[in-house]
Amino acid sequence: MRLLCAVALSLLFATALATASDAVAAAPARRIVSMNPSLTRILVAIGATGALVGVDEFSARAEPAAASLPRVGGLYSPSLESVVALQPDLVVLVPSLEQREFRTRLSSLSLSVREFDPVRFEQVLDTIRELGRLVGHEAEATARIDAIRRAQDVVQRAVAGRAKLRAVLVLQREPLFVAGRGSFLDEMLAMAGARNLGAELGETWPRTSVEWLVGAGPEVILDSDSDPAPAARYWAQWPSLPAVAQGRVVAVDAGDVTLPGPDLDQALVTLARALHGNALALDALVAP
């Protein structure tokens, strides 16, 4: 009888421990270090700024709400000591080579780490949803996703029936990088009524040449390079480009369009208007 009681008590104690552990695991993160600007922007957009205790250098420069937060190194040179000193209950990062190694080091110190890789459009939405769950802001994350879905529907209906424009989205001029196949940018270009010529290169973020671009003959060049030289003036060096000849070189802000973050609704509208002008019926969009 005493043995049975001991076993019962042992099982009861183990169950209590498991329940407590699950409760801790399910509790919203309150001290977060973000190692990526897109993740930082998502957390700010869903109302979790107060939970951020540290960010990478690029996040601090690119996101005003994170400018005064402690910095924990660059995207490619994270500081283990700086992160540990902040005593985070969650570190979020992306799976670059440097950050994968960094994750291993953090995990060896028993720090909670989550890795996100939002390359495709749906993966960006999944990242917003999961971050909302982790910080206890599910409702705000859902509202942001709903706004993106509304924009997707309105933009696709607005461009329906229009001829697909041969376009390229320049990420960097020198060396020349463009949006390629299988990225959220590739998908959004299609949603906005374009045929992404960069997809023909086969890679997600391909490096290419001006010779390829001239041969591809884009009708529209969307230029998101941060160089202060005006896009139209830069590409005018190659007057045989149809986009140059037709005056359809359009500068787009990289922060507004190329970040896999919470503002894909605005990015879709920006791309659609850059491709087709302001004639599209986009007034049906409702602000989130």
N, C-alpha and C positions, 0 to 999 in steps of 0.2 A: 504493500500500500504506500509506504514511504517513497519507494522507488517511483511509482506511478505519479505521486504528487510532485516529486522532484522533476520528472520529465514534463509534466503539465506546466509547472512553473517556468521551466526552461523554455518551452515552446512559447508561453505567454510573453516572456521577456524578449525573446527573439522577434516575435511579432511586433511588439512595441517599438523595438529598435528599428525594424524595417519601416514601420509607419512613420517614425520620427525622421528617418533618413529620406523617405519619399517626400515628406513635408518640406524638408530643407531643400531638396532638389527642385521641388515645384515652386519654391518661393521666388518672387521676382528679384532679379539682380538689382542691387542698389549702388554698387561701386563698379563701374564699367570702364575699361580702357579700350578704346577703339584704335586699331592700327591701320585703318583704311578710310579715305575721305568719303567714299560712297556709303559705307556703314555709318560713319559719323553723321552724314546728312540725313540718313534714314532715322536715326535715333533722335535727332533734333526735330525732324518733321513730325514724328509721332508723339512728341511731348515728353521725351525722356532726357532732355538736356541736363536736368538736375541729377541724373544718375551717372553722368560722365565725370570721371575724375582725372582722366588723362587721354591725350590723343597724339597721333603721329604729327610730324612737322607740317606735312602738306595739309592735313585737316585743319590745323590751327591757322594756316594762312588762307585757306579757301572757304572756311565756314565761320562767319562772324560770331556765331553763338559759342564757338569753341576757341576763340582767339586768346582768351585769358586763362585757359586750362593749362596745367602742366604738360610739357611735351616729352615724349618718350622715344625720341629718335625719328629717323626717316623711314620711309617705306622699305628701303633696302638696307638700312642700318639701324634696326631697332635696338634699344638699350634695355637689357634684362634688368639691370640694377634699378633703372628708373621705374620700370613697371612694378617690380616687387615692392619698392618703397611706397607705392600708392595703395598697397594692400587691396587689390581688386577682388571682387567675388566673381567677375567674369571678364575675360579678354576676348575680343572679337577681331578676326583677321582674315586675310585672303591667302590662298595657297600658292603664293610665289615661292621660288626656291628658298629665298632668305627667310620668309615668314614660316615656311614649313619646318625649317630647322629651328626657328625661334619657338614654334609651338612645342616641339619636342623638349626643348629646354624648360619651357614654362610648365609643361605637364610633369616633368621630373621633379618639380618643386610643389606638386599637388595643387597647382592653380587651375581653376576651371577655364577652359579655352573652347571657343566655338569657331569653326572655319566655315566661311561662305565663299561661293564661287559663282556669282551672278553674271553669267555670260549670255544666256538666252533671255528673251523677254519674260517668259514665265518664271525663270529662275530668279529674276529681280523681284517679281511679285512674291514669290515664295520667301525670299529673304526678308522683305518687309513684314510679311505675316509672322515669320518665326522670331524676328527681333521683337515684334510687338508682344508675342507670347512670353519671351524671355524676360522682358522688363515690365510685364503687367499692363501693357497698353494695347491690348487686342482691339478694342473698339476704334482707337485712333488709326491703327494699322489697317483695319478693315475699311475705314472711311477713305484712306489714301488709295487703297487698291480699287475701291469702287469708283473714285474719281478718274483713275487711269483707265478703267474699263469703259467709262462713259466717253472719254476722249477718243479711245480706240474706235468705238462704235460710230461716233459722229464723224471722225476723220475718214473712216473707211466708206461711210455712206456718201460723204461729200465728194470723194474722188472716184466713186463708182462710175463706170462708163467712160472715163477719161483715158486717153492713150497713156501707157506707161512711159515715162520720160527716162531716157538713158542718162543716168546720173552717177556721180562718184562723190563720196564724202571723204575729204582729205583730213586726216588727223594730224599730220606733220608734213611740212613741205620739203625739208632738207635734213636727212634723207626722206624720201617720199613714202609715207605710210598712209594707207587708206582702210576704210571699214570693209572687211571681207565677208566671207561666207559663214553663216551660222551664229552670228552675234546678234544681240538685241538691236544694234544699229541696222544691221542687214534686214531684220524683221520689220523695224519701224519704217525704213525706207520703202519697203513693199506696201506696208499699211498706208503710207502717205502718197502712194501712186507713182513710185519710181521703180525702175529696173536697176538694181545695184550692179554696176559694172565690176566693182571690186570683188564681187562674189565669184567671178570667173577665174580669179587667181587661186581659189581653192582653200586658202588659209583664213583664219579668223581675223587676224590683224596683219595683213601682208605688207611687206616692204616691196616697193616696185620702183619704176623709173618714169621719167617724163616721156621717154620714147614709147613706153607701153600706153601711157595716158593719151598721147597724141594718136596712137593707133586705135585705141578704144573709141575715141571720138565722142566724149560725153556731151550731151545737150545742156546739162546743168552741172556746174562744179560747186559743191557746198564745201566751204573752206573753214575749218575750225582751228587752224594753227594760231598760236598765241603771238606770232610775230606781229609787231605793230605796223609793218608795211601793209598797205591796203591789199586785200585779196585780188581785186580786179586789176590793180597795177602789176602785181607780181605775175599773174597768169597771162597778162598781155604780152609777155615775152614770147609767147607761142600763139601767134595770131591764127594759125591754122586750126586751133581747137574750136569746134562748133560753139561751145559755151562762151568762148571769148568773142567770136564773131557775132553772136546773137545777144551779147550783153547779159549773159545769164551765169555770171560768177557771183555767188552770194556768200558773204561772210556770215557764219553762225558762231555763237558763243559756245566754246567747249563746255563750260560749266553748266550751260542750259541744256545741252543736247547729248554730250558724249559720256556723262556720268551715269553708271547703272544704279541710280538712286531712287528717291521717292517722287521725282518730278517728271516721270515719263509722259504724263498727260500734257504738260507744257512743251516737252520736247517734241511730241507728235504734232502739235499745232504749229510749232516753229518750223519743223521740217516740211509740213504740208504747205505752209505759206511761202517758204523759201522756194519750193518747187513750182507752185502754181500761182503765186501772187495772192493778193487779198480778196480775190473774187470768190473764194470758196465760202460755202454757207456753214460757217463754224459758230454762229451765234447761239446754236442750241446747247453749246457747252455750258454747264452749270458749275460755278466756282465751288470747290470742295468746302 
